[in-house]
Amino acid sequence: MYANILLSTDGSDVARKGVKHGIALAKALSAKVTVVTVTEPLPVDYGSGHASGWMPSREEFDSFDAACKERAGKVLDEARSMAEQIGISAELLHVPNAHPATAIIETAKSRGCDLIVMASHGRRGLRKLLLGSQTSEVLVDGSLPVLVVGGHK
Protein backbone atom coordinates (compact mmCIF):
# COMPACT_ATOMS: atom_id res chain seq x y z
CA MET A 1 0.00 0.00 0.00
CA TYR A 2 2.59 2.58 1.10
CA ALA A 3 6.27 1.89 0.52
CA ASN A 4 7.95 5.15 1.51
CA ILE A 5 6.57 7.19 4.41
CA LEU A 6 7.62 10.69 5.48
CA LEU A 7 7.13 11.48 9.17
CA SER A 8 7.19 15.12 10.20
CA THR A 9 8.02 16.26 13.73
CA ASP A 10 8.80 19.42 15.65
CA GLY A 11 9.54 17.53 18.86
CA SER A 12 6.27 18.42 20.57
CA ASP A 13 4.28 15.79 22.48
CA VAL A 14 1.64 15.64 19.76
CA ALA A 15 4.25 15.33 17.00
CA ARG A 16 5.93 12.54 19.00
CA LYS A 17 2.64 10.60 18.88
CA GLY A 18 2.55 11.11 15.11
CA VAL A 19 6.09 9.74 14.75
CA LYS A 20 5.29 6.75 16.94
CA HIS A 21 2.17 5.98 14.89
CA GLY A 22 4.05 6.44 11.60
CA ILE A 23 6.88 4.16 12.70
CA ALA A 24 4.41 1.44 13.71
CA LEU A 25 2.63 1.80 10.36
CA ALA A 26 5.93 1.62 8.48
CA LYS A 27 6.91 -1.54 10.34
CA ALA A 28 3.53 -3.16 9.62
CA LEU A 29 3.84 -2.30 5.91
CA SER A 30 7.61 -2.95 5.67
CA ALA A 31 7.89 0.61 4.35
CA LYS A 32 10.90 2.89 4.18
CA VAL A 33 10.80 5.80 6.67
CA THR A 34 12.17 9.33 6.49
CA VAL A 35 11.77 11.60 9.51
CA VAL A 36 12.01 15.33 8.83
CA THR A 37 12.15 18.29 11.17
CA VAL A 38 12.06 21.83 9.83
CA THR A 39 13.37 24.95 11.53
CA GLU A 40 12.24 28.36 10.40
CA PRO A 41 14.54 31.31 9.69
CA LEU A 42 15.21 33.98 12.26
CA PRO A 43 12.44 36.58 11.88
CA VAL A 44 13.77 39.92 10.71
CA ASP A 45 11.84 43.18 11.00
CA TYR A 46 12.91 45.52 8.23
CA GLY A 47 10.65 48.25 9.52
CA SER A 48 7.99 50.10 7.61
CA GLY A 49 7.49 53.72 6.81
CA HIS A 50 9.37 55.81 9.35
CA ALA A 51 9.84 53.03 11.89
CA SER A 52 13.27 51.47 11.97
CA GLY A 53 13.32 47.70 11.99
CA TRP A 54 15.59 45.21 13.68
CA MET A 55 18.42 43.54 11.80
CA PRO A 56 20.17 40.79 13.72
CA SER A 57 23.95 40.78 13.82
CA ARG A 58 26.03 37.97 12.29
CA GLU A 59 26.57 36.64 15.83
CA GLU A 60 22.81 36.57 16.46
CA PHE A 61 22.22 34.72 13.16
CA ASP A 62 24.99 32.22 13.98
CA SER A 63 23.68 31.70 17.52
CA PHE A 64 20.14 31.15 16.22
CA ASP A 65 21.35 28.66 13.58
CA ALA A 66 23.39 26.76 16.17
CA ALA A 67 20.37 26.57 18.51
CA CYS A 68 18.17 25.31 15.64
CA LYS A 69 20.73 22.64 14.70
CA GLU A 70 21.03 21.51 18.31
CA ARG A 71 17.25 21.31 18.76
CA ALA A 72 16.80 19.49 15.44
CA GLY A 73 19.50 17.02 16.43
CA LYS A 74 17.70 16.21 19.68
CA VAL A 75 14.34 15.81 17.91
CA LEU A 76 15.84 13.49 15.28
CA ASP A 77 17.82 11.48 17.85
CA GLU A 78 14.56 10.84 19.69
CA ALA A 79 12.89 9.69 16.44
CA ARG A 80 15.86 7.42 15.69
CA SER A 81 15.60 5.74 19.06
CA MET A 82 11.82 5.32 18.67
CA ALA A 83 12.43 3.55 15.34
CA GLU A 84 15.23 1.40 16.75
CA GLN A 85 13.02 0.33 19.66
CA ILE A 86 10.59 -1.31 17.26
CA GLY A 87 13.30 -2.65 15.01
CA ILE A 88 13.32 -0.40 11.95
CA SER A 89 15.77 2.17 10.65
CA ALA A 90 14.80 5.66 9.57
CA GLU A 91 16.50 8.26 7.44
CA LEU A 92 16.74 11.51 9.45
CA LEU A 93 16.64 14.94 7.89
CA HIS A 94 16.82 18.52 9.20
CA VAL A 95 15.67 21.25 6.80
CA PRO A 96 16.87 24.60 8.21
CA ASN A 97 15.62 28.11 7.43
CA ALA A 98 12.44 26.99 5.69
CA HIS A 99 8.69 27.31 5.91
CA PRO A 100 7.61 23.98 7.50
CA ALA A 101 4.65 23.05 5.29
CA THR A 102 6.54 23.85 2.09
CA ALA A 103 9.63 21.94 3.25
CA ILE A 104 7.55 18.91 4.29
CA ILE A 105 5.85 18.72 0.88
CA GLU A 106 9.08 19.30 -1.07
CA THR A 107 10.95 16.71 1.00
CA ALA A 108 8.20 14.13 0.49
CA LYS A 109 8.29 14.70 -3.27
CA SER A 110 12.08 14.73 -3.60
CA ARG A 111 12.40 11.53 -1.54
CA GLY A 112 9.69 9.75 -3.51
CA CYS A 113 7.41 9.36 -0.49
CA ASP A 114 3.87 8.11 -1.05
CA LEU A 115 2.45 9.10 2.37
CA ILE A 116 3.03 11.94 4.83
CA VAL A 117 2.28 11.27 8.51
CA MET A 118 2.05 14.32 10.76
CA ALA A 119 0.41 15.48 13.95
CA SER A 120 -2.82 17.44 14.04
CA HIS A 121 -0.89 20.38 15.47
CA GLY A 122 2.58 21.13 16.77
CA ARG A 123 4.28 23.72 18.92
CA ARG A 124 2.31 26.58 17.46
CA GLY A 125 -1.01 24.80 17.31
CA LEU A 126 -3.79 26.31 19.36
CA ARG A 127 -6.01 23.86 21.21
CA LYS A 128 -9.13 25.67 20.01
CA LEU A 129 -8.19 25.08 16.35
CA LEU A 130 -9.09 21.82 14.71
CA LEU A 131 -5.79 21.55 12.86
CA GLY A 132 -2.50 23.40 13.14
CA SER A 133 -1.58 25.80 10.35
CA GLN A 134 1.30 23.68 8.98
CA THR A 135 -0.84 20.53 8.92
CA SER A 136 -3.64 22.45 7.18
CA GLU A 137 -1.22 23.76 4.54
CA VAL A 138 0.15 20.29 3.81
CA LEU A 139 -3.41 18.92 3.52
CA VAL A 140 -4.53 21.74 1.23
CA ASP A 141 -1.58 21.11 -1.12
CA GLY A 142 -3.22 17.80 -1.99
CA SER A 143 -0.31 16.37 -3.95
CA LEU A 144 0.25 13.42 -1.56
CA PRO A 145 -1.91 11.44 0.87
CA VAL A 146 -1.60 12.71 4.44
CA LEU A 147 -2.35 10.76 7.60
CA VAL A 148 -3.10 13.18 10.44
CA VAL A 149 -2.54 11.79 13.94
CA GLY A 150 -4.50 13.54 16.71
CA GLY A 151 -2.98 14.46 20.00
CA HIS A 152 -5.91 13.61 22.21
CA LYS A 153 -5.94 10.53 24.41
Secondary structure, 3 states (H helix, E strand, C coil): CCCEEEEECCCCHHHHHHHHHHHHHHHHHCCEEEEEEECCCCCCECCCCCCCCECCCHHHHHHHHHHHHHHHHHHHHHHHHHHHHCCCCCEEEEECCCCHHHHHHHHHHHCCCCEEEEECCCCCCCCCCCCCHHHHHHHHHCCCCEEEECCCC
